[in-house]
Amino acid sequence: MFSLVLLRNVMLKSRYMFLFMALVLLSIKANADTIFDFIDLDLATTSRYYYVAAEGDSNNKYSKGFKAEAKFNYKYENIRFNGLAFTNWDSTDDSRSYSNIRQANIYVNNNIFTFGLGVDTFFWGVSESINVVNVLNQSDIMESLDGKVKYGQTFVSINTRFSNGDFSFYYLPLFQEQSFPERPSYGLAISKNAVFEHDKKRGGIAARGLFYFDRLEFALSYFKGTRRSALLARHATEMAVLTPYYIQTVNYLVDGVYIAEDFTLKFEAKTGLEQNAGFTTFNLGIEYPSYAFSKLVEEVIFIAEYAFDDRKLSAETHGQNDIFLGGKFNFGYSEQGNVRFLYSYDFDYRSQYAELSYEYRLNDYFRFKAKALKVLSAPERDQRLYALSGEEFINLSLHYAF
């Protein structure tokens, strides 16, 4: 009988990890009708192409891989179980061959309160570019650099609903460090030995109140714990290595959407305390639908957002004084495909960044995805984007979902 430790090592390190996971998922799917109320499996072949080869490692310019995702739920009376498992294998970057439990939780409802326990992914925020209030889960930067793909977060929660909203409280017992792939790199190798401010490594506590008023929806939130985004600093004894440094943070947050007749306003803001200093960051945006291209697509939604962060180089993202412009639209029969484009300009450093994503549903089972990003210009003093210059890539994937 294999031990759990040996099984874990096989799944995380072997090139057969994906095949193993796929066989398990197919086995589960075969019995899904008798086990789960709902199950959705997604198997994909992936490829990543870097525009520039890594210095001294030309084999890392192109990689191929596989990934699998299984989502399921089951409900019994007032108890609900949810699960979401993810695994990825990459041909050239061992750090991108990994597995993660995004969701494995139970929620119990007694008509007044809902109690939650386990692992879950919580998404806070409304912006298209940078979600400054999305603070609970650790970002999976191996899947996406924009911070919208998250690892699962262990939690205990209680939620109650009222006439025009709800209130939730979260206890987050564990903290998960960021995992850094070989590429994209950040100029230097990144140490696996992280440092924590005051030696504190804690998930934290959080609370959130969500409110609805006619055309306005907004939330007021609070978070205290270890900041998910690490600062990358050179250690005095290892100047050729960047060491992740996790600081403690206190956040007061607000986000919301106002839907007018002809446009939509979105806002996110956060203030608080880090490293004995106060800070403020926000993202204000507008979305405007246009039918000027109705002969090609039914509707194009134009996006304009402005992100500000007075923490500058210690900010969690590159949006410390940036404007984002872009658009998104669906096309084809029954919205068969969609396109999303974003361009950013930094008023402080004059840096420019762009990303383009495309998805097309071939039929009920197959769909194709592509995403490209490019640092158009970045001076050395813009440390975040400058470190990614030469590390830009395009992702392609073909998915089979059933």
N, C-alpha and C positions, 0 to 999 in steps of 0.2 A: 504493500500500500504506500503510495507516494505521500510524503509529508506536505503540509500546507506551504512550508518554506520552499521546498523544491518546486512545487507547482507554481508559486509566485515567480521564482527565478526563471522558469521556462517561459512564462507569459511575458515577462518584462524584457528578457535578454535575447531570446531565440528569434531567429528569422521566421520561425514557424508560428509565432505568436498569433498572427492574423488568421492563419488556417485553423488553429486550435479554437480561437474565439468564434470563427465563422461556423465551425461544426457544432459548437455548443449552442449558438444562436439558432441554427437550423433545427437542432434537436428540440429546443424550446418551442420554436414556431410550430413544429409538427404536433405538439400537444397543447397549443395555446388555447384552443377552444374549451378544454377541460380545466385549465389552470387560471387564465387571466380573462378579464372583461375586454381588454384591449392590448394588442401588442403590435409594434411597428419595428421592422428591421430595415436597416440601411447598410448595404455593402458597397464599397467604392474602390475603384482603382484611382490612384493619384499620381501626379507628377509635378515637380517643382523645377523651374529653370531660372537660374540667376544670370543676369545680363553680363556680369563680370565674374571671372573665376577667382576663387579665393587664392591669396598669395601663398605659393608653395603647395597648393592642393588643388590641382586642376580637376580632380575627380569629383569635387564637390560643387561643380557648376550645374550639374543636372542630377536629379535623384528621382526615383520612382518608388511607389509604395502602395499600401492598401490600408484601408481603415473600415471599421465596422462599428455600428451603433445600434443598441437595442433599447426600446422604450416600451414600458408596459405599466398597466395599473390594474387594480382589483379593488372592488368595493363590496363590503359586507355590512349591511344595515348602516350604522352611522360611522363606520371605520373605513378609511381609504388608504390603500397601499400604492406607492409609486416607485418606479425604478427606471434608471437611465444609465447604461453602461457604455463606455467608449474605449476603443483600443486602436492603436495606430502602429504601423511598421514602416520604416524608411530605409532605403537601400544604402545610403551613404552616411547618415547621421544617427548614431546609436542613441543619442539623447532624445530623438524624436520617435523612437520605438518604445512606447509606453502604454499603460492602461490607466483609466481613471473612472471612478464611480461618480457620475454627476448627480444622480439622485438615488436614494434608497431610504425612503421615509414612510412614516405612518402618521395620519391625521385622524383625530377623533373629535366628532362634533356632538354636543349635547343640546343644540338649539340656542344656546346663549354664548358659549365659548367654543373655539376650536383649538385643540391642543396638538402640537406637532413635535416630532422627534425624529432624528436621523441625519441624513445628508440631503441637501437640496441646493438648487441654483436660484438665487433671487436677483431679479433685474429691477433696478431703480433708475428712472430717468426717461427722457422723451426726445433728446436731441439726436440728430443724424450723425454728427461728427464725433464729439467727445461728450461722454456722460460723466460729468463731474460728481454726481451724487450716487453713482453706482459703486458702492464701497464695501459691500459685505463679502463678496466672493473674490478669490484670487484669479487674476487674468491668466488664461492659457495662451501665452505669447507664441507657443510652438504651433498653434492652430491659426492665430490671427493677431496681428500687431495692433489692431485698433481697440483692444480691450473688451470687445463685446462677447468673446467666447470665454467661458469661465469654468474653473474647477468646481467640484462640489464642495460645499461648506457644511461641517457638522453644526447642528443647532438643536436647541429646544425653544419652542415658541408657544405663545398664546395669542389668540386673535378673537375679537368680538366685533360684530357688525351693529350699526345703528342706521337711522332712517336715510342719511345721505352720505354714508361712508363707512369706514372701519378703522380699527386701531389694532396694531400688532406690537408685541414685545419679543425680542430675541436674545437668547443667551448663546454665545458662540464659543464653545469650550476649547477648540483647537485652532491653531494657526498653521497654514500651509505656505511654505516658501515658494517663490517663483522658480520655475525650471527654465534654464537658458540653453537653447540649442547651439550647435557649432555655428550655424548660419541661420538668420542674419547675426553677425557678430557685432560687438560694440567697440571695436577698435583694438581691444586686448582680451585675453582669456579671462573668464569670470570664475572666481574661486567658488568651490562648493562649500566653503566654511563661512557662513554668514555671521554678521555681527548685529546684535540687537541693543537698542538704546536702553540703558539701565538694566541690561540682561533680561528684559521682559519679552516673552514670546507668548502672546495671548490672542485668542480670537476676538474677544471683546463682547460688548453688549450694545444693543440697538433698539430703537423704538420708531414707529412710523404711523402717522395718522393720515388717512386718505379721505378726501372730501369731494363731493359733487354738487355743483350749483349751476343748473341750467347749462350754459355753454362752457362753463369753467370747471376744470378738474385739476386739483392740486394736492400736494402732499407736504407735510412737515415731518422731518425726521431728525434723529439723533444717533450718533455712533461714537463709541470710545473703545480704543484698542490699538493693536499694532497696524500701522498703515500697510496696505497690501502691496503697493508699489515701492520697490527698494531703491534707495540711492546707490549708485555705483561709484565707489571711491577707491583711490589707490591707497593701499596700506603701506605704512612706513617701512615694513620689512619685505614687502613684495610689490615693488614698484611696477613690475611687468604684468601684474594681475589686478583686475578690478574686483573689489570685495563688496558684495551686497550688504547694505546697511539699512536695517529696518527701524524706523522711528515710531514713537508713540504719537497718537493723534486724537484730538477731540473735534468732532464735526457737528455743526448745526446746519441742516440742509433744507432746501425747499425746491420743488420742481412742479411744473404744471403745464397745462395746455388750455388755450382759449380758442374755440372754434367759431370764427366769424362766418358771415355768408360767403365772402369771396377769398378768404385766406385763413391760415392757422398760425397762431403765435405760440411759441414754445420757450420755456425758460427753465434753467437749472442754476442754482447758486449754492455755495457752501462757504461757511466761515468757521473759524475755530482756532485751535492752538496747537502748534508744533514747535519743538525745540525752543520752548520758552518764548515764542513769538506768535503774535496773531497773524492770520492770513485771510484772504478773500479770493475766491475764484468763482466765475460764473460763465454760462453760455446762454446767449440770447439769440433766438432765431425766428424766421418766418418761412412759411411754405405757401407758395402761390400756384394754384392750378391754372394751366393754360391749354386752350384748344386750338392754338395757332397751327399745330401740325396734325390736325385731325385726319388728313388724308393718309398719313403714315401710321399714327397711333392715336388712340381715342383721347388720351389726356397725358400731359407732361406736368409734373409737379416740380417747380423750381425751388431751390433751397438756398437760403442765405443765413449764415450763423456767425456770431462773433464770440470768441472765447478769450477770456482774460484770467490770468493767475499772477498775483503779485509775489509768489514765491520764486518766480523766474526759474533759475537752473535747478532748484530743488522741487519744482512742480512735478506732478505725477504724469503729465503728458507734455507734448511739444506745443500745446495751444496756450501760451502765456500772453500773447497779444496778437491773435490770428483771426483773419476772416476766412470763412469757408463758403465757397460757392459751388453749386452743383445742381443736379436734377435726377429724377427717377421716373421711370414709366414702365408700364406693362404693354405687351404686344402679342399678336397672334390670337387664334381662336380660343375663347374662354381664358384669356390672360395666360397664354401658354409659356411666355417668356417674360423676363424683366431685366432692366438695365439700371445701374446706379453709378453716378459719377460725382466725385468730390475733388475740389482743388482748394488748396489753402495758401495764403500769403501771410508771412510774419512781418508786422510793422516794425519790430525791433531789429531783427537780423536780416530782413529781406529774403528770408528763406522761402522756397516754394516746394510744395508737395502735391502729388496727385494720385488718386486711386480710381480704378474702374472695375466693376463687378458685373458679371453677366450670368444668367441662368436660363436654361431652356428645357422644357419638359418634352421629351421625345414621344412618350406614350404614358400609359397609366403606371408603368413600372420603372422606366429609365428616364434620367434627366442628366443634363450636362451643366457643369459649373466652371467658370473661369474668373480669376481675380488677378489684377496686375497693380503694382504700386511702383512709384518712381519719385525719388528726391530730385527735383528739377534743379535746385541750387541750394547751397547751404554753406555759409562761412564757418570757419573753425570755431568761432566763439559761440555759435549755436550748437552746443555739444550734443544734444539729442539727435537732431537730424544729420549733423555732420558725421556722426558715428555710423549712420546707416547709408551714407553715400557709398556706392559700389556694392551694397548689400541688397539692392532691390531685386525683385523676382516676380514671376508670374506663376500662379497655381492653376492647374487643370485637373478636373476630376470627373469621372463617369460613375453615376450612382444607380444602383438597383435597389429599389425599396419595395417591400411587400409585407 
